[in-house]
Amino acid sequence: MFGISAFGGPAHAVGRLRSPSARARLLLLLLAAAALSGLLWVVRWESVDRHAYPDTYWYARQAAMIGGTPEADAERFAAELVCRQRMPSPTRGQDCLPGTRQWASGLPPRYQRIFTTRPGYSLVAAPFVQAFGERGLIAATALLAVLAGVLAALAVRLLGGGPISSLFATLLLFLLPTGFWLSRLLGEAGATAFALAALCAAIPLLRPGSTAATRRLTAIGMLIALLATATTKPATGLLLSLALTVTGAGLVLWHRRRDGWDAGLLLFTAAAGTATAVWLALSAALHIPGASETLQDKFTMHFTQPDVPDPWTRLAQLNREFWPARLNEWWSGGAPSAASTVLAALVIGYAALFRALPARMALVWAAAGATGLLILIAHPIAPEVDRLVLIIWLPVAVGVAMLMSGRRPETALDPTPEAPAGPPESA
């Protein structure tokens, strides 16, 4: 259905990609996904005038400094950029440019370090900023968003979906709330792309029948992608690695009781666990701000007040106030609210995920999505909910697209190629 046989029949995805013609068709599919992503990104970019936020200032400043721009010039560049991209002045009573510069100069180095220790987005943007200035940061963000769209299509293709369902995953990625944040000048585009890269790399590790060489290569790719996610958005990267480690360990033990050790599951768990351990070690060695520091940032108004003695107690209190209000919003009577509509979309998306994929593959994607809830528990900020939980939508895009492909869970990852009875059907 929907062109699955255009890649040679409903056979194992990687096995089909060994022939030159299959690789060429995959390349065409990914190019189509890139073109579609670029078009959708432009639509999302133009949908709202405001493209910059306070965090954008620090990313732009860091990107300019990485490219060799002196600090004073980098600060001027960043302030001019965020003002041209419609960020309101963060200082009341002042125009944007002087207000932004006064605001930034008044924030202590301890706050700035939160951004200087997450260089992923700025590193990608630095050469573009050096070459094209403000347009370079926009181009780098668009490139990362297009990469995310291509990887969403690749994930569905690797899971056994056809060309149309693969492109549908790209479409969903930009139609869902992810599309808005992929088109803002923030680290979300990079974190989403790197998280999808890690999940794409995980697919051959979880699929029966993958070769040992494929598993080793994709395990290394998964490890690198998880670390790239952590260097872009540390909370997302660490919690994603940790969630995949715990899920993988559970799957290893469950499979061990039934059928013995599974090499792919072991490598999957090892890659996720290594990423978790490496990031924790780097954080300790380089004094990268962690959860406790970000809580102090919140409770001290960006370190402009003395540290609080009980940040975790205050976080618990915030959650006690936050979640009842959200639940009441979701379940309130009358016309459906935006929150209840979002909740319904999530329920439908995750139901599609478990309907369309084998259990262990669905569990891994669901665990990745649950990272969004963990981030929200760590930062229960009502105005930023959709940004904080962004990763929760990735399983929805993939699950709905896979359900569209019409593949049954028990055959979606069949490792045995089927010989077509006749000429392949058209897409």
One Martini backbone bead per residue (centre of mass of N, CA, C, O) as a GRO file, in nm:
protein
  427
    1MET     BB    1   0.099   0.034   0.018
    2PHE     BB    2   0.191   0.340  -0.086
    3GLY     BB    3   0.462   0.218  -0.235
    4ILE     BB    4   0.638  -0.009  -0.112
    5SER     BB    5   0.707  -0.175  -0.381
    6ALA     BB    6   0.903   0.043  -0.505
    7PHE     BB    7   1.143  -0.111  -0.323
    8GLY     BB    8   1.073  -0.440  -0.366
    9GLY     BB    9   0.880  -0.490  -0.151
   10PRO     BB   10   0.787  -0.628   0.175
   11ALA     BB   11   1.082  -0.586   0.292
   12HIS     BB   12   1.369  -0.548   0.420
   13ALA     BB   13   1.506  -0.246   0.420
   14VAL     BB   14   1.814  -0.298   0.410
   15GLY     BB   15   1.814  -0.523   0.202
   16ARG     BB   16   1.704  -0.336  -0.032
   17LEU     BB   17   1.967  -0.130  -0.021
   18ARG     BB   18   2.194  -0.302  -0.180
   19SER     BB   19   2.099  -0.198  -0.436
   20PRO     BB   20   2.143   0.054  -0.655
   21SER     BB   21   1.843   0.117  -0.713
   22ALA     BB   22   1.756   0.144  -0.416
   23ARG     BB   23   1.950   0.374  -0.342
   24ALA     BB   24   1.841   0.571  -0.551
   25ARG     BB   25   1.551   0.582  -0.438
   26LEU     BB   26   1.631   0.684  -0.160
   27LEU     BB   27   1.763   0.945  -0.253
   28LEU     BB   28   1.508   1.062  -0.380
   29LEU     BB   29   1.343   1.064  -0.124
   30LEU     BB   30   1.533   1.254   0.041
   31LEU     BB   31   1.514   1.489  -0.156
   32ALA     BB   32   1.211   1.524  -0.128
   33ALA     BB   33   1.220   1.578   0.178
   34ALA     BB   34   1.396   1.831   0.155
   35ALA     BB   35   1.206   1.999  -0.019
   36LEU     BB   36   0.963   1.986   0.170
   37SER     BB   37   1.104   2.106   0.418
   38GLY     BB   38   1.178   2.378   0.294
   39LEU     BB   39   0.891   2.471   0.234
   40LEU     BB   40   0.774   2.440   0.525
   41TRP     BB   41   0.972   2.630   0.662
   42VAL     BB   42   0.889   2.887   0.518
   43VAL     BB   43   0.597   2.885   0.611
   44ARG     BB   44   0.665   2.894   0.914
   45TRP     BB   45   0.837   3.151   0.914
   46GLU     BB   46   0.598   3.338   0.786
   47SER     BB   47   0.364   3.299   1.008
   48VAL     BB   48   0.572   3.465   1.195
   49ASP     BB   49   0.754   3.740   1.281
   50ARG     BB   50   0.877   3.602   1.523
   51HIS     BB   51   1.226   3.455   1.563
   52ALA     BB   52   1.314   3.572   1.842
   53TYR     BB   53   1.493   3.525   2.156
   54PRO     BB   54   1.677   3.547   2.423
   55ASP     BB   55   1.851   3.295   2.347
   56THR     BB   56   1.946   3.398   2.067
   57TYR     BB   57   2.163   3.590   2.160
   58TRP     BB   58   2.364   3.371   2.266
   59TYR     BB   59   2.393   3.209   2.007
   60ALA     BB   60   2.491   3.440   1.823
   61ARG     BB   61   2.733   3.523   1.989
   62GLN     BB   62   2.878   3.247   1.983
   63ALA     BB   63   2.898   3.212   1.677
   64ALA     BB   64   3.071   3.464   1.628
   65MET     BB   65   3.308   3.386   1.819
   66ILE     BB   66   3.386   3.120   1.682
   67GLY     BB   67   3.451   3.290   1.406
   68GLY     BB   68   3.633   3.551   1.544
   69THR     BB   69   3.469   3.754   1.689
   70PRO     BB   70   3.462   3.993   1.884
   71GLU     BB   71   3.282   4.039   2.162
   72ALA     BB   72   3.162   4.323   2.107
   73ASP     BB   73   3.067   4.255   1.816
   74ALA     BB   74   2.892   4.009   1.892
   75GLU     BB   75   2.694   4.169   2.071
   76ARG     BB   76   2.595   4.359   1.852
   77PHE     BB   77   2.496   4.147   1.654
   78ALA     BB   78   2.291   4.007   1.841
   79ALA     BB   79   2.114   4.254   1.901
   80GLU     BB   80   2.039   4.321   1.609
   81LEU     BB   81   1.911   4.051   1.537
   82VAL     BB   82   1.678   4.030   1.748
   83CYS     BB   83   1.543   4.296   1.658
   84ARG     BB   84   1.492   4.222   1.356
   85GLN     BB   85   1.336   3.946   1.475
   86ARG     BB   86   1.113   4.065   1.690
   87MET     BB   87   1.224   4.122   1.967
   88PRO     BB   88   1.146   4.229   2.250
   89SER     BB   89   1.226   4.427   2.488
   90PRO     BB   90   1.377   4.335   2.801
   91THR     BB   91   1.357   4.650   2.860
   92ARG     BB   92   1.182   4.869   3.005
   93GLY     BB   93   1.143   5.172   2.820
   94GLN     BB   94   1.303   5.052   2.572
   95ASP     BB   95   1.451   4.998   2.310
   96CYS     BB   96   1.571   4.721   2.181
   97LEU     BB   97   1.877   4.767   2.156
   98PRO     BB   98   1.945   4.902   2.433
   99GLY     BB   99   1.784   4.695   2.602
  100THR     BB  100   1.947   4.441   2.524
  101ARG     BB  101   2.230   4.540   2.613
  102GLN     BB  102   2.156   4.590   2.906
  103TRP     BB  103   2.053   4.310   2.976
  104ALA     BB  104   2.311   4.147   2.904
  105SER     BB  105   2.515   4.310   3.090
  106GLY     BB  106   2.343   4.227   3.365
  107LEU     BB  107   2.436   3.939   3.328
  108PRO     BB  108   2.592   3.690   3.459
  109PRO     BB  109   2.829   3.452   3.388
  110ARG     BB  110   2.661   3.215   3.501
  111TYR     BB  111   2.441   3.242   3.286
  112GLN     BB  112   2.613   3.230   3.025
  113ARG     BB  113   2.719   2.934   3.076
  114ILE     BB  114   2.467   2.782   2.984
  115PHE     BB  115   2.543   2.847   2.674
  116THR     BB  116   2.856   2.787   2.641
  117THR     BB  117   2.787   2.462   2.720
  118ARG     BB  118   2.593   2.466   2.434
  119PRO     BB  119   2.739   2.449   2.113
  120GLY     BB  120   2.591   2.305   1.881
  121TYR     BB  121   2.437   2.529   1.727
  122SER     BB  122   2.676   2.733   1.702
  123LEU     BB  123   2.869   2.550   1.542
  124VAL     BB  124   2.692   2.526   1.292
  125ALA     BB  125   2.655   2.847   1.251
  126ALA     BB  126   2.935   2.986   1.234
  127PRO     BB  127   3.009   2.972   0.924
  128PHE     BB  128   2.753   3.125   0.836
  129VAL     BB  129   2.797   3.384   0.998
  130GLN     BB  130   3.076   3.451   0.879
  131ALA     BB  131   2.960   3.472   0.577
  132PHE     BB  132   2.632   3.604   0.636
  133GLY     BB  133   2.546   3.651   0.914
  134GLU     BB  134   2.226   3.665   0.982
  135ARG     BB  135   2.159   3.468   0.746
  136GLY     BB  136   2.328   3.236   0.859
  137LEU     BB  137   2.144   3.159   1.099
  138ILE     BB  138   1.902   3.096   0.925
  139ALA     BB  139   2.035   2.878   0.746
  140ALA     BB  140   2.115   2.683   0.974
  141THR     BB  141   1.830   2.634   1.078
  142ALA     BB  142   1.716   2.526   0.813
  143LEU     BB  143   1.910   2.288   0.784
  144LEU     BB  144   1.826   2.140   1.045
  145ALA     BB  145   1.526   2.113   0.969
  146VAL     BB  146   1.569   1.950   0.712
  147LEU     BB  147   1.711   1.718   0.850
  148ALA     BB  148   1.470   1.636   1.022
  149GLY     BB  149   1.280   1.572   0.783
  150VAL     BB  150   1.458   1.351   0.658
  151LEU     BB  151   1.472   1.165   0.915
  152ALA     BB  152   1.171   1.105   0.931
  153ALA     BB  153   1.162   0.958   0.660
  154LEU     BB  154   1.384   0.749   0.722
  155ALA     BB  155   1.249   0.610   0.957
  156VAL     BB  156   1.007   0.499   0.799
  157ARG     BB  157   1.172   0.345   0.592
  158LEU     BB  158   1.324   0.158   0.798
  159LEU     BB  159   1.037   0.046   0.912
  160GLY     BB  160   0.872  -0.005   0.609
  161GLY     BB  161   0.787   0.229   0.465
  162GLY     BB  162   0.687   0.426   0.221
  163PRO     BB  163   0.715   0.710   0.040
  164ILE     BB  164   0.454   0.851   0.135
  165SER     BB  165   0.480   0.796   0.441
  166SER     BB  166   0.753   0.937   0.467
  167LEU     BB  167   0.654   1.221   0.377
  168PHE     BB  168   0.433   1.240   0.594
  169ALA     BB  169   0.628   1.272   0.830
  170THR     BB  170   0.737   1.541   0.739
  171LEU     BB  171   0.471   1.692   0.740
  172LEU     BB  172   0.405   1.647   1.041
  173LEU     BB  173   0.652   1.783   1.167
  174PHE     BB  174   0.546   2.075   1.056
  175LEU     BB  175   0.243   2.072   1.163
  176LEU     BB  176   0.334   2.041   1.419
  177PRO     BB  177   0.481   2.204   1.681
  178THR     BB  178   0.765   2.155   1.569
  179GLY     BB  179   0.755   2.353   1.325
  180PHE     BB  180   0.778   2.615   1.479
  181TRP     BB  181   1.060   2.557   1.631
  182LEU     BB  182   1.224   2.498   1.367
  183SER     BB  183   1.165   2.829   1.284
  184ARG     BB  184   1.353   2.915   1.511
  185LEU     BB  185   1.627   3.090   1.676
  186LEU     BB  186   1.717   2.788   1.795
  187GLY     BB  187   1.803   2.464   1.932
  188GLU     BB  188   1.564   2.276   1.831
  189ALA     BB  189   1.655   2.185   1.550
  190GLY     BB  190   1.908   2.033   1.642
  191ALA     BB  191   1.785   1.844   1.857
  192THR     BB  192   1.585   1.704   1.666
  193ALA     BB  193   1.785   1.595   1.459
  194PHE     BB  194   1.966   1.431   1.657
  195ALA     BB  195   1.742   1.253   1.775
  196LEU     BB  196   1.662   1.125   1.502
  197ALA     BB  197   1.936   1.003   1.444
  198ALA     BB  198   1.938   0.810   1.686
  199LEU     BB  199   1.672   0.658   1.607
  200CYS     BB  200   1.768   0.559   1.334
  201ALA     BB  201   2.016   0.400   1.445
  202ALA     BB  202   1.834   0.203   1.625
  203ILE     BB  203   1.677   0.024   1.426
  204PRO     BB  204   1.891  -0.202   1.351
  205LEU     BB  205   1.922  -0.293   1.656
  206LEU     BB  206   1.601  -0.384   1.676
  207ARG     BB  207   1.631  -0.559   1.428
  208PRO     BB  208   1.594  -0.843   1.292
  209GLY     BB  209   1.885  -0.940   1.090
  210SER     BB  210   2.109  -0.770   1.137
  211THR     BB  211   2.417  -0.704   1.093
  212ALA     BB  212   2.705  -0.666   1.262
  213ALA     BB  213   2.812  -0.421   1.104
  214THR     BB  214   2.556  -0.251   1.126
  215ARG     BB  215   2.541  -0.241   1.433
  216ARG     BB  216   2.810  -0.105   1.491
  217LEU     BB  217   2.768   0.151   1.323
  218THR     BB  218   2.494   0.245   1.457
  219ALA     BB  219   2.598   0.265   1.746
  220ILE     BB  220   2.794   0.495   1.691
  221GLY     BB  221   2.584   0.690   1.575
  222MET     BB  222   2.407   0.702   1.827
  223LEU     BB  223   2.617   0.814   2.021
  224ILE     BB  224   2.678   1.077   1.866
  225ALA     BB  225   2.386   1.188   1.856
  226LEU     BB  226   2.341   1.207   2.161
  227LEU     BB  227   2.577   1.404   2.214
  228ALA     BB  228   2.472   1.625   2.025
  229THR     BB  229   2.215   1.675   2.183
  230ALA     BB  230   2.357   1.757   2.452
  231THR     BB  231   2.519   2.006   2.323
  232THR     BB  232   2.241   2.157   2.260
  233LYS     BB  233   2.040   1.995   2.481
  234PRO     BB  234   2.107   1.867   2.774
  235ALA     BB  235   1.835   1.762   2.883
  236THR     BB  236   1.752   1.605   2.633
  237GLY     BB  237   2.004   1.424   2.599
  238LEU     BB  238   2.013   1.291   2.879
  239LEU     BB  239   1.717   1.185   2.897
  240LEU     BB  240   1.727   1.021   2.640
  241SER     BB  241   1.958   0.833   2.716
  242LEU     BB  242   1.827   0.727   2.976
  243ALA     BB  243   1.562   0.616   2.854
  244LEU     BB  244   1.706   0.416   2.659
  245THR     BB  245   1.858   0.257   2.871
  246VAL     BB  246   1.619   0.152   3.035
  247THR     BB  247   1.467   0.021   2.801
  248GLY     BB  248   1.693  -0.164   2.704
  249ALA     BB  249   1.729  -0.324   2.966
  250GLY     BB  250   1.444  -0.437   2.974
  251LEU     BB  251   1.460  -0.583   2.696
  252VAL     BB  252   1.695  -0.767   2.759
  253LEU     BB  253   1.563  -0.923   2.994
  254TRP     BB  254   1.313  -1.020   2.844
  255HIS     BB  255   1.465  -1.168   2.613
  256ARG     BB  256   1.636  -1.356   2.791
  257ARG     BB  257   1.395  -1.523   2.908
  258ARG     BB  258   1.296  -1.626   2.619
  259ASP     BB  259   1.578  -1.619   2.388
  260GLY     BB  260   1.806  -1.463   2.491
  261TRP     BB  261   2.049  -1.302   2.364
  262ASP     BB  262   2.070  -0.968   2.211
  263ALA     BB  263   2.288  -0.792   2.027
  264GLY     BB  264   2.126  -0.537   1.952
  265LEU     BB  265   2.026  -0.465   2.237
  266LEU     BB  266   2.303  -0.442   2.367
  267LEU     BB  267   2.406  -0.211   2.184
  268PHE     BB  268   2.186  -0.012   2.242
  269THR     BB  269   2.236   0.007   2.550
  270ALA     BB  270   2.536   0.082   2.531
  271ALA     BB  271   2.507   0.346   2.374
  272ALA     BB  272   2.320   0.492   2.575
  273GLY     BB  273   2.496   0.450   2.830
  274THR     BB  274   2.751   0.590   2.723
  275ALA     BB  275   2.626   0.865   2.676
  276THR     BB  276   2.551   0.913   2.967
  277ALA     BB  277   2.835   0.882   3.093
  278VAL     BB  278   2.989   1.089   2.924
  279TRP     BB  279   2.820   1.338   2.999
  280LEU     BB  280   2.860   1.322   3.303
  281ALA     BB  281   3.169   1.341   3.293
  282LEU     BB  282   3.188   1.611   3.143
  283SER     BB  283   3.023   1.776   3.344
  284ALA     BB  284   3.221   1.734   3.580
  285ALA     BB  285   3.492   1.825   3.444
  286LEU     BB  286   3.353   2.113   3.314
  287HIS     BB  287   3.114   2.233   3.475
  288ILE     BB  288   2.833   2.175   3.373
  289PRO     BB  289   2.532   2.276   3.384
  290GLY     BB  290   2.268   2.157   3.566
  291ALA     BB  291   1.982   2.114   3.729
  292SER     BB  292   2.057   2.282   3.978
  293GLU     BB  293   2.143   2.538   3.821
  294THR     BB  294   1.874   2.589   3.668
  295LEU     BB  295   1.713   2.629   3.927
  296GLN     BB  296   1.868   2.872   4.029
  297ASP     BB  297   1.803   3.048   3.790
  298LYS     BB  298   1.499   3.057   3.843
  299PHE     BB  299   1.503   3.141   4.167
  300THR     BB  300   1.722   3.405   4.096
  301MET     BB  301   1.684   3.563   3.842
  302HIS     BB  302   1.954   3.496   3.695
  303PHE     BB  303   2.152   3.547   3.948
  304THR     BB  304   2.040   3.828   4.102
  305GLN     BB  305   2.015   3.636   4.344
  306PRO     BB  306   2.031   3.444   4.590
  307ASP     BB  307   2.060   3.141   4.670
  308VAL     BB  308   1.878   2.865   4.726
  309PRO     BB  309   1.841   2.592   4.959
  310ASP     BB  310   1.557   2.456   4.797
  311PRO     BB  311   1.513   2.368   4.484
  312TRP     BB  312   1.361   2.089   4.497
  313THR     BB  313   1.125   2.174   4.672
  314ARG     BB  314   1.027   2.394   4.474
  315LEU     BB  315   0.976   2.207   4.239
  316ALA     BB  316   0.759   2.036   4.374
  317GLN     BB  317   0.565   2.273   4.417
  318LEU     BB  318   0.530   2.349   4.122
  319ASN     BB  319   0.405   2.075   4.041
  320ARG     BB  320   0.158   2.091   4.233
  321GLU     BB  321   0.049   2.345   4.073
  322PHE     BB  322   0.063   2.266   3.767
  323TRP     BB  323  -0.096   1.992   3.712
  324PRO     BB  324  -0.386   2.059   3.805
  325ALA     BB  325  -0.423   2.289   3.601
  326ARG     BB  326  -0.382   2.116   3.346
  327LEU     BB  327  -0.602   1.903   3.397
  328ASN     BB  328  -0.834   2.105   3.403
  329GLU     BB  329  -0.787   2.203   3.114
  330TRP     BB  330  -0.825   1.926   2.969
  331TRP     BB  331  -1.117   1.843   3.140
  332SER     BB  332  -1.291   2.058   3.069
  333GLY     BB  333  -1.570   2.174   2.985
  334GLY     BB  334  -1.706   2.209   2.683
  335ALA     BB  335  -1.523   2.326   2.466
  336PRO     BB  336  -1.251   2.252   2.311
  337SER     BB  337  -0.938   2.288   2.389
  338ALA     BB  338  -0.619   2.314   2.304
  339ALA     BB  339  -0.520   2.106   2.514
  340SER     BB  340  -0.723   1.876   2.443
  341THR     BB  341  -0.635   1.851   2.149
  342VAL     BB  342  -0.345   1.772   2.206
  343LEU     BB  343  -0.407   1.520   2.373
  344ALA     BB  344  -0.557   1.370   2.147
  345ALA     BB  345  -0.317   1.363   1.948
  346LEU     BB  346  -0.134   1.195   2.131
  347VAL     BB  347  -0.311   0.946   2.163
  348ILE     BB  348  -0.331   0.879   1.864
  349GLY     BB  349  -0.027   0.862   1.802
  350TYR     BB  350   0.046   0.633   2.010
  351ALA     BB  351  -0.155   0.427   1.903
  352ALA     BB  352  -0.027   0.411   1.622
  353LEU     BB  353   0.249   0.316   1.710
  354PHE     BB  354   0.147   0.037   1.842
  355ARG     BB  355  -0.002  -0.059   1.579
  356ALA     BB  356   0.253  -0.034   1.360
  357LEU     BB  357   0.455  -0.156   1.572
  358PRO     BB  358   0.655  -0.323   1.732
  359ALA     BB  359   0.692  -0.328   2.061
  360ARG     BB  360   0.996  -0.243   2.097
  361MET     BB  361   0.990  -0.005   1.901
  362ALA     BB  362   0.760   0.153   2.037
  363LEU     BB  363   0.896   0.181   2.316
  364VAL     BB  364   1.135   0.352   2.226
  365TRP     BB  365   0.976   0.590   2.108
  366ALA     BB  366   0.811   0.646   2.364
  367ALA     BB  367   1.054   0.705   2.546
  368ALA     BB  368   1.149   0.947   2.389
  369GLY     BB  369   0.886   1.113   2.425
  370ALA     BB  370   0.891   1.115   2.746
  371THR     BB  371   1.111   1.329   2.775
  372GLY     BB  372   0.922   1.573   2.763
  373LEU     BB  373   0.793   1.526   3.043
  374LEU     BB  374   1.055   1.542   3.208
  375ILE     BB  375   1.120   1.834   3.133
  376LEU     BB  376   0.857   1.953   3.251
  377ILE     BB  377   0.912   1.866   3.543
  378ALA     BB  378   1.185   2.037   3.555
  379HIS     BB  379   0.998   2.276   3.382
  380PRO     BB  380   0.715   2.423   3.507
  381ILE     BB  381   0.619   2.617   3.229
  382ALA     BB  382   0.346   2.727   3.083
  383PRO     BB  383   0.447   2.914   2.830
  384GLU     BB  384   0.666   2.650   2.751
  385VAL     BB  385   0.546   2.371   2.687
  386ASP     BB  386   0.578   2.319   2.374
  387ARG     BB  387   0.891   2.342   2.388
  388LEU     BB  388   0.968   2.134   2.610
  389VAL     BB  389   0.791   1.880   2.463
  390LEU     BB  390   0.879   1.837   2.163
  391ILE     BB  391   0.970   1.525   2.152
  392ILE     BB  392   0.676   1.402   2.179
  393TRP     BB  393   0.613   1.422   1.851
  394LEU     BB  394   0.785   1.207   1.703
  395PRO     BB  395   0.605   0.948   1.742
  396VAL     BB  396   0.360   1.065   1.596
  397ALA     BB  397   0.472   1.100   1.312
  398VAL     BB  398   0.563   0.802   1.279
  399GLY     BB  399   0.306   0.645   1.359
  400VAL     BB  400   0.107   0.765   1.152
  401ALA     BB  401   0.276   0.699   0.900
  402MET     BB  402   0.280   0.389   0.948
  403LEU     BB  403  -0.025   0.346   0.947
  404MET     BB  404  -0.057   0.445   0.652
  405SER     BB  405   0.108   0.203   0.518
  406GLY     BB  406  -0.036  -0.083   0.622
  407ARG     BB  407   0.141  -0.226   0.820
  408ARG     BB  408   0.206  -0.492   1.001
  409PRO     BB  409   0.378  -0.553   1.283
  410GLU     BB  410   0.479  -0.850   1.198
  411THR     BB  411   0.595  -0.720   0.897
  412ALA     BB  412   0.754  -0.446   0.911
  413LEU     BB  413   1.037  -0.629   1.006
  414ASP     BB  414   1.098  -0.833   0.796
  415PRO     BB  415   1.404  -1.010   0.729
  416THR     BB  416   1.264  -1.151   0.473
  417PRO     BB  417   1.281  -1.148   0.156
  418GLU     BB  418   1.055  -1.098  -0.105
  419ALA     BB  419   0.954  -1.236  -0.390
  420PRO     BB  420   0.819  -1.125  -0.658
  421ALA     BB  421   0.559  -1.239  -0.861
  422GLY     BB  422   0.599  -0.968  -1.017
  423PRO     BB  423   0.575  -0.680  -1.114
  424PRO     BB  424   0.607  -0.398  -0.979
  425GLU     BB  425   0.442  -0.170  -0.831
  426SER     BB  426   0.332   0.127  -0.819
  427ALA     BB  427   0.344   0.427  -0.630
   0.00000   0.00000   0.00000
